[in-house]
Amino acid sequence: MSFNQDNDRNGTSTSLSDIEKKLIRLESVVEHLPAAVLIEDENRTIVFVNDQFLQLFRLTLPRESLIGLPIDEVQQLSEQDRPGTGGLFKHLLKPNIPDELLLKDGTILERICSPIASDELNLGSMWQFRDVTEKRRALYALRESEERYRKLIELCPDPVFVHCEGIVVFANDKVKEYLRMEHAEELLGQNIYNLIHPDDHESSINLIKNAAQKNKPLEPAEARIVRKDGSLINMEFSLSPITYNGQEAFLGIGRDVTERKQQEQKLQEANEMLKRLSHMDGLTGIPNRRYFDETMYREWKRSARNSAPLSVIMLDIDYFKDYNDYYGHQGGDACLKLVAETLTNHLERNTDFVSRFGGEEFVIILPDTPRSGAAFVAERLRKAVEDLAIPHVRSNVSGVVTISVGAAGVVPNSFSEPQELIAQADKALYQAKQNGRNQVKLF
């Protein structure tokens, strides 16, 4: 630094001793900084270096020998002692902005140039240097890792997204395809729940809450997603808590399971159809004996719990063997179908249950019905079949098809069995046949 008196731009003189004092104070401040420090004057002459500077650039000269030397000579010394430092001290275009320099030996230096001024007088510059090799290498490795994962996410065949507090902050290109958007960026900033069908909101919210509480990935869950064009798609999601840009977030990976859901639906429908077929009589289309047994057991237990009456009606087509012999099996089948249809249509409550018991026999379960009510229903059914006026020339009681009916009722309890009620109805049916048929008998 030149210590001759100068005039500032206003023509006033500046005391060199004041400048020296300020410089001494500055030197005392930077002496123990953790960074390597060099101060140069406006003529690019060294006025100060600290010990860290000598250590960083591996200079063996004493500090005092560097004071007063031009910067260029120090560059030459640095280059001889540590190759790759030539041109290290070029002024930065933007002071106070860190810059980096990669030396030939692989060392990465961070350098900052700060102008030194006093009362608008330029006194030179202060350089700070730090070895940031390990820090930068770790940062570069992290960036490479992030870039590698980003490429993997971009190439992932499934939609991947990140949301913070329900707001989408990242989405790969697959999201665009699945949601039928022009650009994946359209999703950014949107509330994730706006994409979920309202009926699936509650389950989705619970999924995210559980993920947050357990702080670990959860088992995949399903939700219906509303696309941009309004159509629906079934998605299976897995959520994992992550840190994204320093914030707690969730990484979501989705998969289109629409086709799988459709197949599951078809399979379910097929299973239900098989179940119905296993419960239905193949000829008449009404429940079969197996379904009757299941329903009877269920209604018996329910009635016992509620102390409610339960009745059973058993009926038989009169002289059906003779009808079958005369009109043939096709005629007999048609008669059975018509009788089954009539019985079904004349049961007024949804809880009443009719099934084919076997051959030309039918049985009816009447929940919450006492014996008197069963007798009333039985007579109505007998008359309904007779009113069909199906010709029966071989009948000994009428010229049309008729039925004999037996009814029984009881309030079930834990000490009785449903077979007892069925046996009572069967005995009443036997009495109706013995007494001339085409009539109702109550046990």
C-alpha positions in Angstrom: 0.0 0.0 0.0 1.3 3.5 -0.8 1.5 5.6 2.3 1.9 9.0 0.5 -0.7 11.7 1.1 -3.5 11.6 -1.4 -6.4 13.9 -2.2 -9.8 12.4 -2.3 -12.4 13.3 -5.0 -13.4 16.3 -3.0 -9.9 17.7 -2.9 -9.4 17.1 0.9 -6.4 15.3 2.2 -6.5 12.1 4.1 -4.2 11.3 7.0 -2.0 8.4 6.2 -1.6 7.6 9.9 -5.4 7.2 10.2 -5.3 4.8 7.3 -2.4 2.9 8.9 -4.4 2.7 12.2 -7.5 1.3 10.4 -5.3 -1.2 8.6 -3.8 -2.3 11.9 -7.2 -2.7 13.4 -8.3 -4.7 10.3 -5.2 -6.9 10.6 -5.9 -7.7 14.2 -9.4 -8.7 13.3 -8.5 -11.1 10.5 -5.4 -12.5 12.2 -7.2 -15.4 13.8 -9.9 -16.0 11.2 -10.2 -19.7 10.3 -9.8 -18.8 6.6 -6.5 -18.0 4.8 -6.4 -14.2 4.4 -4.4 -11.9 2.2 -4.8 -8.2 2.0 -3.5 -6.2 -0.9 -3.5 -2.4 -1.5 -4.8 -0.6 -4.5 -1.5 -1.2 -6.3 -1.8 -4.9 -5.8 1.0 -5.1 -3.3 0.7 -7.4 -0.3 0.2 -5.6 3.0 -0.9 -8.6 5.2 -1.1 -12.4 5.2 -2.0 -14.7 8.1 -0.5 -18.1 9.0 -3.4 -20.0 7.5 -2.5 -18.5 4.1 1.0 -19.8 4.3 -0.3 -23.2 5.4 -3.0 -23.4 2.7 -0.6 -22.6 -0.1 2.4 -24.4 1.4 4.6 -21.4 1.4 7.8 -21.8 3.5 8.7 -18.2 3.5 8.2 -16.2 6.7 5.2 -13.9 6.6 7.3 -10.7 6.8 9.1 -11.6 3.6 5.8 -11.4 1.7 4.8 -8.0 2.9 5.5 -5.4 0.2 5.8 -7.9 -2.6 3.7 -7.5 -5.7 0.9 -10.1 -6.1 2.5 -11.4 -9.3 5.6 -12.5 -7.4 3.5 -14.4 -4.9 1.7 -16.1 -7.8 5.1 -17.2 -9.1 6.1 -18.5 -5.6 2.8 -20.3 -5.2 3.1 -21.9 -8.6 6.6 -23.2 -7.9 5.7 -24.5 -4.4 2.2 -25.7 -5.3 1.4 -26.1 -9.0 -1.9 -24.9 -10.2 -2.1 -21.7 -8.1 -1.1 -19.4 -10.9 -3.8 -16.8 -11.6 -5.3 -17.5 -8.2 -5.6 -13.8 -7.3 -7.5 -12.4 -10.2 -10.0 -9.8 -9.1 -13.6 -11.0 -9.0 -16.3 -9.1 -11.0 -18.7 -9.3 -8.0 -16.9 -8.8 -4.6 -18.2 -10.8 -1.6 -19.5 -13.5 -3.9 -17.8 -16.9 -3.3 -15.9 -18.4 -6.2 -14.3 -21.8 -6.5 -11.0 -22.8 -8.0 -9.9 -26.4 -8.8 -6.2 -26.9 -8.4 -4.2 -29.5 -10.3 -3.8 -31.6 -7.2 -7.6 -31.9 -6.9 -7.9 -29.3 -4.1 -11.0 -27.2 -4.3 -10.7 -23.7 -2.9 -13.5 -21.2 -2.1 -12.3 -17.6 -2.5 -14.0 -14.4 -1.6 -12.7 -10.9 -2.5 -13.9 -8.0 -0.5 -13.0 -4.3 -1.3 -11.5 -2.3 1.5 -12.5 1.4 1.5 -12.3 4.3 3.9 -14.3 7.5 3.4 -14.8 6.6 -0.2 -11.1 6.0 -0.6 -10.1 2.7 -2.1 -7.5 1.0 0.2 -7.3 -2.3 -1.7 -8.9 -5.7 -1.3 -9.1 -8.6 1.2 -9.0 -12.1 -0.1 -10.3 -15.1 1.9 -9.5 -18.7 0.9 -11.0 -21.9 2.4 -10.3 -25.5 1.5 -13.7 -26.9 0.8 -12.5 -30.1 -1.0 -14.3 -32.6 1.3 -17.4 -30.4 1.6 -17.7 -29.9 -2.2 -17.0 -33.5 -3.0 -19.7 -34.6 -0.6 -22.0 -32.1 -2.2 -21.1 -33.2 -5.7 -21.7 -36.8 -4.7 -25.0 -35.9 -3.2 -26.0 -34.1 -6.4 -24.9 -37.1 -8.5 -26.9 -39.4 -6.3 -29.9 -37.1 -6.5 -29.6 -36.9 -10.3 -29.2 -40.7 -10.5 -32.4 -41.2 -8.4 -34.2 -38.5 -10.4 -33.4 -40.4 -13.6 -34.6 -43.6 -12.0 -37.8 -41.9 -11.0 -38.3 -40.4 -14.4 -37.8 -43.9 -16.0 -40.0 -45.6 -13.5 -43.0 -47.2 -15.3 -45.3 -46.1 -12.4 -46.4 -42.6 -11.5 -44.3 -41.1 -8.7 -45.1 -38.0 -6.7 -44.2 -36.1 -3.6 -46.5 -34.1 -1.5 -46.0 -31.8 1.6 -49.0 -31.4 3.8 -51.2 -32.5 0.9 -49.7 -30.2 -1.7 -48.0 -31.9 -4.6 -44.4 -30.6 -5.0 -43.0 -33.2 -7.4 -44.4 -35.5 -10.1 -42.7 -37.6 -12.8 -43.9 -37.8 -16.4 -45.9 -41.0 -15.8 -48.3 -38.9 -13.7 -49.1 -37.0 -16.8 -50.0 -40.1 -18.7 -52.1 -41.6 -15.9 -54.0 -38.4 -15.3 -54.3 -37.4 -18.9 -52.5 -34.1 -18.5 -50.4 -32.3 -21.1 -47.6 -31.7 -18.6 -46.7 -33.2 -15.3 -46.2 -29.7 -13.9 -49.9 -29.2 -14.0 -50.1 -31.3 -10.9 -47.6 -29.2 -8.9 -49.3 -27.0 -6.3 -52.5 -29.0 -6.3 -54.1 -30.5 -3.3 -53.7 -34.3 -3.5 -57.2 -34.8 -2.2 -58.7 -32.9 -5.1 -57.6 -35.9 -7.3 -59.2 -38.5 -5.1 -62.9 -39.5 -5.5 -64.9 -37.9 -2.6 -66.0 -41.4 -1.4 -62.4 -42.4 -0.9 -61.3 -39.2 1.0 -61.7 -40.7 4.5 -59.7 -43.8 3.8 -56.9 -41.8 2.0 -56.7 -39.3 4.9 -56.4 -42.2 7.4 -53.6 -43.7 5.3 -51.5 -40.6 5.4 -52.1 -40.1 9.1 -51.0 -43.6 9.8 -47.9 -43.1 7.6 -47.0 -40.0 9.6 -47.6 -41.6 13.0 -45.6 -44.7 12.3 -42.9 -42.9 10.2 -42.5 -45.9 8.0 -43.9 -47.1 4.6 -47.4 -48.5 4.8 -49.0 -51.4 3.0 -50.5 -50.3 -0.4 -54.0 -48.9 -0.3 -56.4 -48.2 -3.1 -58.4 -45.1 -4.2 -60.3 -44.0 -7.2 -58.6 -41.1 -8.9 -60.4 -38.4 -11.0 -58.5 -37.7 -14.2 -58.4 -34.3 -15.9 -61.1 -35.4 -18.3 -63.3 -36.5 -15.5 -62.9 -40.2 -16.0 -62.0 -42.5 -13.1 -59.0 -44.8 -12.6 -58.4 -47.2 -9.8 -55.0 -46.6 -8.3 -53.0 -48.6 -5.7 -50.7 -46.4 -3.6 -47.8 -47.0 -1.4 -46.7 -44.0 0.8 -43.3 -43.5 2.5 -42.4 -40.6 4.8 -39.3 -38.6 3.4 -37.6 -35.3 3.7 -37.9 -33.2 0.6 -36.1 -29.8 0.4 -35.8 -29.8 4.2 -39.5 -30.4 4.8 -41.4 -33.5 6.0 -43.1 -35.0 3.0 -44.5 -38.2 1.5 -43.2 -40.1 -1.5 -46.1 -41.8 -3.3 -45.9 -44.5 -5.9 -49.0 -45.4 -7.7 -50.1 -48.3 -10.0 -53.1 -48.6 -12.2 -55.2 -51.5 -11.0 -58.3 -50.7 -13.0 -58.0 -53.8 -15.1 -57.3 -55.9 -12.0 -60.3 -54.4 -10.2 -62.4 -55.2 -13.2 -61.2 -58.8 -13.2 -61.8 -59.0 -9.4 -65.3 -57.6 -10.0 -66.0 -60.2 -12.7 -64.6 -62.9 -10.4 -66.8 -61.7 -7.5 -69.8 -61.7 -9.8 -69.0 -65.2 -11.0 -68.6 -66.4 -7.4 -71.9 -64.8 -6.5 -73.5 -66.4 -9.5 -72.1 -69.8 -8.5 -73.3 -69.3 -5.0 -76.8 -68.5 -6.3 -76.7 -71.5 -8.5 -75.7 -73.7 -5.6 -78.6 -72.3 -3.7 -81.2 -72.5 -6.4 -83.3 -75.3 -7.7 -82.3 -75.9 -11.3 -85.8 -76.5 -12.5 -88.0 -74.0 -10.7 -85.5 -71.3 -10.1 -86.4 -70.9 -6.4 -84.1 -71.8 -3.5 -83.3 -75.5 -3.1 -83.2 -77.8 0.0 -79.6 -76.8 0.9 -80.5 -73.1 1.0 -83.6 -73.9 3.0 -81.5 -75.7 5.6 -79.2 -72.7 5.9 -82.0 -70.2 6.1 -84.0 -72.2 8.6 -81.1 -72.5 10.9 -80.4 -68.7 10.7 -84.1 -67.8 11.3 -84.4 -70.2 14.1 -81.4 -68.6 15.9 -82.7 -65.1 15.3 -86.2 -66.0 16.6 -84.8 -67.7 19.7 -82.7 -64.5 20.5 -85.8 -62.3 20.0 -88.3 -64.7 21.5 -90.3 -64.2 18.2 -92.7 -66.7 16.7 -91.6 -68.7 13.7 -93.8 -70.8 11.4 -93.3 -73.4 8.6 -95.6 -74.5 5.8 -95.1 -77.7 3.9 -97.2 -78.5 0.9 -97.4 -81.2 -1.7 -99.0 -81.2 -5.2 -101.9 -83.7 -5.1 -101.5 -86.8 -7.2 -98.4 -85.4 -9.0 -97.1 -88.9 -10.0 -100.3 -89.5 -11.8 -100.1 -86.0 -13.4 -96.5 -86.7 -14.5 -97.5 -90.1 -16.0 -100.4 -88.7 -17.9 -98.9 -85.4 -19.1 -95.3 -86.5 -19.4 -92.1 -85.2 -17.8 -92.2 -81.9 -19.7 -95.8 -81.3 -18.6 -94.8 -82.2 -15.0 -91.8 -79.8 -15.2 -94.1 -77.0 -16.5 -96.5 -77.6 -13.6 -93.8 -77.5 -11.0 -92.5 -74.2 -12.4 -95.9 -72.6 -12.4 -96.7 -73.7 -8.9 -93.3 -72.4 -7.7 -93.9 -69.1 -9.4 -97.4 -68.8 -7.8 -96.1 -69.6 -4.3 -93.4 -66.9 -4.7 -95.8 -64.3 -6.0 -98.3 -64.8 -3.2 -95.8 -64.3 -0.3 -96.3 -60.7 0.7 -93.3 -60.1 2.8 -89.6 -60.0 1.7 -88.7 -62.1 4.8 -91.0 -65.0 3.8 -89.0 -67.7 2.2 -90.1 -70.5 -0.2 -88.0 -73.4 -1.5 -88.4 -76.7 -3.2 -88.1 -79.4 -0.6 -87.8 -82.3 -3.0 -89.9 -83.8 -5.9 -93.3 -82.1 -5.8 -92.9 -80.9 -2.2 -92.4 -77.2 -1.3 -91.6 -75.6 2.1 -92.1 -72.1 3.3 -90.5 -70.2 6.3 -92.6 -67.4 7.8 -90.5 -65.4 10.3 -92.3 -63.4 13.0 -95.5 -65.3 12.2 -97.6 -67.3 14.8 -99.5 -70.5 13.9 -102.7 -68.5 13.2 -100.9 -66.3 10.7 -99.3 -69.4 9.1 -102.8 -71.0 8.7 -104.0 -67.8 6.9 -101.0 -67.8 4.5 -101.4 -71.5 3.9 -105.0 -71.1 2.8 -104.2 -68.2 0.5 -101.5 -70.3 -1.2 -103.8 -73.3 -1.6 -106.5 -71.2 -3.2 -103.9 -69.5 -5.5 -102.7 -72.8 -6.9 -106.3 -74.1 -7.4 -107.2 -70.8 -9.2 -104.5 -71.5 -11.7 -106.9 -74.1 -13.1 -104.2 -76.4 -14.5 -106.0 -79.4 -15.9 -105.5 -82.7 -14.0 -107.6 -85.4 -15.3 -106.0 -88.0 -13.1 -106.7 -86.2 -9.8 -109.2 -87.8 -7.4 -110.1 -84.6 -5.7 -110.6 -82.1 -8.5 -110.2 -81.6 -12.3 -107.4 -79.2 -11.8 -104.1 -79.2 -10.0 -104.4 -78.8 -6.2 -102.1 -78.9 -3.2 -102.3 -80.3 0.3 -100.8 -78.0 3.0 -99.6 -78.5 6.6 -98.6 -75.7 8.9 -96.9 -75.4 12.3 -95.6 -72.6 14.5 -93.6 -72.1 17.6 -91.5 -69.7 19.6 -88.0 -71.2 19.4 -85.7 -71.5 22.5 -82.3 -72.8 23.2 -83.7 -76.2 24.2 -85.4 -76.9 20.9 -84.2 -77.7 17.4 -85.6 -76.5 14.0 -86.1 -80.1 12.9 -88.9 -80.4 15.5 -90.9 -77.6 13.8 -90.3 -79.1 10.3 -91.5 -82.5 11.6 -94.6 -80.8 13.0 -95.4 -79.2 9.6 -94.8 -82.5 7.9 -97.2 -84.3 10.2 -99.8 -81.6 9.5 -99.3 -82.2 5.8 -99.7 -85.9 6.2 -103.1 -85.2 8.0 -104.2 -83.0 5.2 -103.5 -85.8 2.7 -105.2 -88.4 4.9 -108.3 -86.2 5.3 -108.9 -86.0 1.5 -106.2 -83.6 0.2 -106.7 -80.0 -1.3 -106.9 -78.6 2.2 -104.9 -77.0 5.0 -104.1 -78.7 8.4 -102.6 -76.9 11.3 -100.4 -78.9 13.7 
